[in-house]
Amino acid sequence: MGDSFNDNEEVAVMKTLNAVRGWMRAVAAMVLLWGLTAAAQAAPPMTVMTTVPVSGAAHDAVVASVMDVGVSRGGTLTVTLRILSDRGVVLAEITGPVTEGFPLRLSATAPTSAGVRAQLLLPPNTEALAAGVLVLERWTGTAPSIEPPPVCRIPRTNTIDPRGGTPEPTTSLECSYLFIRD
């Protein structure tokens, strides 16, 4: 009699474990399906602006700024600002709003004397800014740089390049513009 009770108990435990494993498989399949669905969704179009590399000395101070130097629009635009090493490694990154009178700034220390770049990720509609610019400054100690910093004009829309040409990726003297669409 004692053996049959233990056998029944073992059968019940096995059935419970099999049911739990079945539910775990079902949940794992649903999570995988949701992940694939999310990955398949199209990313929104955006503009990626990148300055030319600015060289200097190792451990230089580097500051990237996004600002609206105009006053006619008075809107707010949320952007992502990055400072990149010469190899494209992100040294610093921030996402935040830019409005007239309140720039978005990001600081980093240059790891080497090689050029660093500022990169700006913009949403498709930049109409909120009257005259948006991206600026990258680099200097050693307290002495400001002798060379003027690269200044990039933020295009008003992502359908044409900032110089009035085509929607293809473009490069000006101080910036490259890449319009990403799906």
Secondary structure in CASP SS format (residue, H / E / C, confidence):
PFRMAT SS
TARGET T0000
AUTHOR 0000-0000-0000
METHOD secondary structure of the structure
MODEL  1
M C 1.00
G H 1.00
D H 1.00
S H 1.00
F H 1.00
N H 1.00
D H 1.00
N H 1.00
E H 1.00
E H 1.00
V H 1.00
A H 1.00
V H 1.00
M H 1.00
K H 1.00
T H 1.00
L H 1.00
N H 1.00
A H 1.00
V H 1.00
R H 1.00
G H 1.00
W H 1.00
M H 1.00
R H 1.00
A H 1.00
V H 1.00
A H 1.00
A H 1.00
M H 1.00
V H 1.00
L H 1.00
L H 1.00
W H 1.00
G H 1.00
L H 1.00
T H 1.00
A H 1.00
A H 1.00
A H 1.00
Q C 1.00
A C 1.00
A C 1.00
P C 1.00
P C 1.00
M E 1.00
T E 1.00
V E 1.00
M E 1.00
T E 1.00
T E 1.00
V C 1.00
P C 1.00
V E 1.00
S C 1.00
G C 1.00
A C 1.00
A C 1.00
H C 1.00
D C 1.00
A E 1.00
V E 1.00
V E 1.00
A E 1.00
S E 1.00
V E 1.00
M E 1.00
D E 1.00
V C 1.00
G C 1.00
V C 1.00
S C 1.00
R C 1.00
G C 1.00
G C 1.00
T E 1.00
L E 1.00
T E 1.00
V E 1.00
T E 1.00
L E 1.00
R E 1.00
I E 1.00
L E 1.00
S C 1.00
D C 1.00
R C 1.00
G C 1.00
V C 1.00
V E 1.00
L E 1.00
A E 1.00
E E 1.00
I E 1.00
T E 1.00
G E 1.00
P E 1.00
V E 1.00
T E 1.00
E E 1.00
G C 1.00
F E 1.00
P C 1.00
L E 1.00
R E 1.00
L E 1.00
S E 1.00
A E 1.00
T E 1.00
A C 1.00
P C 1.00
T C 1.00
S C 1.00
A C 1.00
G C 1.00
V E 1.00
R E 1.00
A E 1.00
Q E 1.00
L E 1.00
L E 1.00
L E 1.00
P C 1.00
P C 1.00
N E 1.00
T C 1.00
E C 1.00
A C 1.00
L C 1.00
A C 1.00
A C 1.00
G E 1.00
V E 1.00
L E 1.00
V E 1.00
L E 1.00
E E 1.00
R E 1.00
W E 1.00
T E 1.00
G C 1.00
T C 1.00
A E 1.00
P C 1.00
S C 1.00
I C 1.00
E C 1.00
P C 1.00
P C 1.00
P C 1.00
V E 1.00
C E 1.00
R E 1.00
I C 1.00
P C 1.00
R C 1.00
T E 1.00
N C 1.00
T C 1.00
I C 1.00
D C 1.00
P C 1.00
R C 1.00
G C 1.00
G C 1.00
T C 1.00
P C 1.00
E C 1.00
P C 1.00
T E 1.00
T E 1.00
S C 1.00
L C 1.00
E C 1.00
C E 1.00
S E 1.00
Y E 1.00
L E 1.00
F E 1.00
I E 1.00
R C 1.00
D C 1.00
END
